[in-house]
Amino acid sequence: MSKITIAIDGYSSCGKSTLAKALASHLHYTYVDSGAMYRCVTLYALRKGVIKDGSFIPDEVIKLLSEIKLHFEFNSQTKTSETFMNGEHVEKDIRQMIVSENVSRISAIHEVRVQMIALQREMGKNKGIVMDGRDIGSNVFPDAELKVFMTSDTDVRTQRRYDEYKAKGQNVAFSDVKANLLSRDYVDTHRKEDPLIQAKDAIVLDNTELSREQQLEFVVKLVHDLTPYNIDR
């Protein structure tokens, strides 16, 4: 039976990755966190000292791209794909606040986007993939059979991200987390290169008051309603 491509886009901390991972596991599809790829570039630039006090020269970031090798490995215990950069497991490192503070501007660099999008399209060429990000349905996979655009109340998103940082032992202020989210929203929606937009054929999922189980149920039904594609269940 043929499989499809599922694109999940939306604002930061809307739970895109959580939903995408659960959906991929349910469908036995491959999951790819496109945002993790941009976070890896950001982390590498930070480690190399190219990003200093929140500032960087784009050409210096571009020069690093040839040194960065990314891949995802499936963890049978967590039943999800985890991020590796140059052979190193960086799933925890790329979620640091300092990476979050810089990733939107790094991902706005044309050359960075070109390289990451090429990798994403290669990963999805055989379909059977769930990919989340900010331009997956609008740019990476414009022909995806299912596109979902996620949104949520700003304070709810902030609380979710704040709780994530606390759970990981990172000491951050709620106000700083909210300011970071609002800043990322602005950069993501106003950047020249592939801005965050809702694809015309995307289905909106506002999960402000929905549990993870309800969100999964909602999207699974959308997948199952695509009967012309004869989806595995």
KOLVEX-676470 format. One line per field, with one value per residue (C-alpha): x, y, z; residue number from 1; residue in one letter. Coordinates in Angstrom, 1 decimal, padded with zeros to 4 digits. Layout:
% KOLVEX-676470
xx: c(X/...)
yy: c(Y/...)
zz: c(Z/...)
k: c(NUM/...)
r: c(A/...)
***
This chain:
% KOLVEX-676470
xx: c(000.0/001.2/002.2/001.9/003.9/002.6/003.7/003.2/003.9/003.3/004.6/007.3/006.2/002.9/003.8/004.6/007.4/005.4/002.4/004.6/006.5/003.3/001.8/004.8/004.9/001.2/001.5/005.0/006.3/009.7/009.8/012.0/012.3/013.4/013.9/016.5/018.5/018.7/019.4/022.4/023.8/023.2/024.9/027.9/028.3/028.1/030.7/033.0/032.7/031.0/028.1/029.3/027.0/024.0/025.8/027.3/028.5/026.4/029.4/031.2/028.2/028.0/031.7/030.8/028.1/030.5/031.7/028.3/027.0/023.5/021.5/018.6/018.6/015.6/015.6/013.7/013.2/011.7/010.3/011.4/014.2/017.0/019.4/023.1/025.6/029.0/028.3/027.5/024.1/023.0/019.3/019.8/022.4/020.3/017.4/019.4/018.0/021.1/020.3/016.7/017.8/019.8/018.2/015.6/018.2/020.5/017.7/017.0/020.3/019.7/022.6/021.6/018.1/019.1/021.3/018.8/015.8/017.8/018.5/014.8/013.6/016.1/014.8/011.2/011.6/010.1/007.1/006.0/007.3/006.1/008.1/007.5/008.8/007.8/007.9/007.3/003.9/004.5/008.0/009.7/006.8/004.2/002.6/002.3/-001.0/-001.7/-000.7/-001.4/-000.8/-000.6/-001.3/-001.9/-002.4/000.9/000.8/000.0/003.0/005.2/004.2/004.9/008.4/009.1/008.2/010.5/013.4/012.7/012.4/015.8/017.3/017.7/017.0/015.1/012.5/009.0/009.2/012.4/010.9/007.8/010.0/012.0/008.9/007.5/010.8/011.0/007.4/008.3/011.5/009.9/007.0/008.9/012.1/012.7/013.6/010.6/008.7/006.3/002.9/-000.2/-000.3/-003.6/-004.5/-003.4/-005.8/-005.6/-005.1/-005.5/-004.4/-004.8/-007.3/-006.5/-004.6/-001.9/-004.3/-007.0/-004.5/-003.3/-006.8/-007.7/-004.8/-005.1/-008.7/-007.5/-005.0/-007.6/-010.1/-007.6/-009.1/-007.9/-004.3/-005.1/-003.1/-001.7/-003.5)
yy: c(000.0/003.5/005.9/009.7/012.7/014.6/018.2/019.8/023.5/026.1/028.5/027.7/025.5/024.5/020.9/020.2/017.7/015.9/015.4/014.5/011.9/010.3/010.3/008.8/006.1/005.4/005.1/003.4/006.3/008.1/011.2/014.2/017.3/019.9/022.4/020.2/020.5/024.3/024.0/021.8/024.5/027.0/024.8/024.2/028.0/028.6/026.0/027.4/030.9/032.3/033.5/036.0/037.8/037.1/038.5/036.7/037.3/035.2/034.4/032.8/030.6/029.6/028.5/026.0/024.2/021.8/020.6/019.6/016.1/015.4/012.2/010.8/007.5/005.6/005.0/001.7/002.6/006.0/005.0/008.2/009.5/011.4/013.9/013.3/015.9/014.6/011.4/013.0/012.7/016.3/016.0/017.7/020.2/021.7/022.4/024.8/028.4/029.9/027.8/028.9/032.6/032.3/029.7/031.8/034.2/031.4/029.6/032.9/032.6/031.7/029.2/027.5/027.0/025.7/023.0/022.0/021.9/019.7/017.2/017.3/016.6/013.7/012.2/012.4/011.3/007.9/009.2/007.5/010.5/013.0/016.2/019.2/022.7/026.2/025.9/022.2/022.4/025.7/025.1/021.8/019.5/021.8/018.6/016.8/014.9/016.2/019.6/020.6/024.1/024.3/027.3/027.9/030.7/032.5/032.0/028.4/028.0/029.9/027.6/024.5/025.7/026.9/023.5/021.8/024.0/023.3/019.6/019.7/021.6/024.9/027.9/030.4/033.1/032.8/036.3/035.5/032.4/034.4/037.2/034.5/033.0/036.3/037.2/033.9/034.4/037.7/036.6/033.4/035.2/038.2/036.6/036.9/033.2/030.9/032.7/030.8/030.9/028.7/026.8/027.4/023.8/023.3/022.3/024.4/022.7/025.1/022.9/025.5/023.4/020.0/017.1/015.3/012.3/014.6/016.1/012.7/011.5/014.6/014.1/010.3/010.8/013.3/010.6/007.9/010.2/010.3/007.1/007.8/007.2/003.7/004.4/001.6/001.5)
zz: c(000.0/-000.8/001.9/002.0/003.1/006.1/006.7/010.1/010.4/013.1/015.7/018.2/021.2/019.7/020.2/016.6/017.3/020.0/017.7/014.7/016.7/018.0/014.6/012.9/015.6/015.1/011.3/011.4/009.4/009.5/011.7/010.8/013.0/010.5/013.3/014.9/011.7/012.0/015.7/014.8/012.5/015.3/017.9/015.7/015.0/018.8/019.5/016.8/018.3/015.1/017.2/019.8/022.2/019.8/016.8/013.8/010.2/007.8/005.6/008.6/009.2/005.6/005.7/008.4/006.5/004.7/008.2/009.4/008.8/010.1/010.5/012.6/014.4/015.7/019.4/020.0/023.7/023.2/019.8/018.2/015.9/017.6/016.2/015.5/014.3/013.1/014.9/018.2/019.9/020.3/021.1/024.5/023.5/020.6/023.0/025.2/025.6/023.9/020.8/020.8/021.1/017.8/015.7/013.9/012.6/011.6/009.7/007.8/006.0/002.3/002.0/005.3/004.1/000.7/002.2/004.9/002.5/000.1/002.9/004.0/000.4/000.1/003.4/002.1/-001.5/-000.7/001.3/004.5/006.4/009.0/009.0/011.2/010.9/009.7/005.9/005.3/003.7/002.0/000.6/001.4/000.4/-001.4/-002.8/000.6/000.7/004.2/005.7/009.2/010.6/014.4/016.6/020.3/022.8/023.5/027.2/026.8/024.5/026.9/029.8/027.8/026.8/030.4/031.8/029.3/030.4/034.1/033.5/032.0/034.9/033.0/035.2/033.0/033.8/032.4/031.0/029.1/027.6/026.4/025.0/023.1/021.6/020.5/019.0/017.1/015.9/014.4/012.8/011.4/009.9/008.5/007.2/003.4/003.0/003.2/006.0/008.3/006.6/006.6/003.3/001.5/001.7/005.3/008.0/011.2/014.5/017.5/020.4/023.2/025.0/023.5/025.2/023.3/022.8/021.4/018.9/017.8/017.4/015.3/012.8/012.6/011.5/008.8/007.6/007.6/005.7/002.8/001.4/-002.2/-001.0/000.4/003.6/005.8/009.1)
k: c(1/2/3/4/5/6/7/8/9/10/11/12/13/14/15/16/17/18/19/20/21/22/23/24/25/26/27/28/29/30/31/32/33/34/35/36/37/38/39/40/41/42/43/44/45/46/47/48/49/50/51/52/53/54/55/56/57/58/59/60/61/62/63/64/65/66/67/68/69/70/71/72/73/74/75/76/77/78/79/80/81/82/83/84/85/86/87/88/89/90/91/92/93/94/95/96/97/98/99/100/101/102/103/104/105/106/107/108/109/110/111/112/113/114/115/116/117/118/119/120/121/122/123/124/125/126/127/128/129/130/131/132/133/134/135/136/137/138/139/140/141/142/143/144/145/146/147/148/149/150/151/152/153/154/155/156/157/158/159/160/161/162/163/164/165/166/167/168/169/170/171/172/173/174/175/176/177/178/179/180/181/182/183/184/185/186/187/188/189/190/191/192/193/194/195/196/197/198/199/200/201/202/203/204/205/206/207/208/209/210/211/212/213/214/215/216/217/218/219/220/221/222/223/224/225/226/227/228/229/230/231/232/233)
r: c(M/S/K/I/T/I/A/I/D/G/Y/S/S/C/G/K/S/T/L/A/K/A/L/A/S/H/L/H/Y/T/Y/V/D/S/G/A/M/Y/R/C/V/T/L/Y/A/L/R/K/G/V/I/K/D/G/S/F/I/P/D/E/V/I/K/L/L/S/E/I/K/L/H/F/E/F/N/S/Q/T/K/T/S/E/T/F/M/N/G/E/H/V/E/K/D/I/R/Q/M/I/V/S/E/N/V/S/R/I/S/A/I/H/E/V/R/V/Q/M/I/A/L/Q/R/E/M/G/K/N/K/G/I/V/M/D/G/R/D/I/G/S/N/V/F/P/D/A/E/L/K/V/F/M/T/S/D/T/D/V/R/T/Q/R/R/Y/D/E/Y/K/A/K/G/Q/N/V/A/F/S/D/V/K/A/N/L/L/S/R/D/Y/V/D/T/H/R/K/E/D/P/L/I/Q/A/K/D/A/I/V/L/D/N/T/E/L/S/R/E/Q/Q/L/E/F/V/V/K/L/V/H/D/L/T/P/Y/N/I/D/R)
***
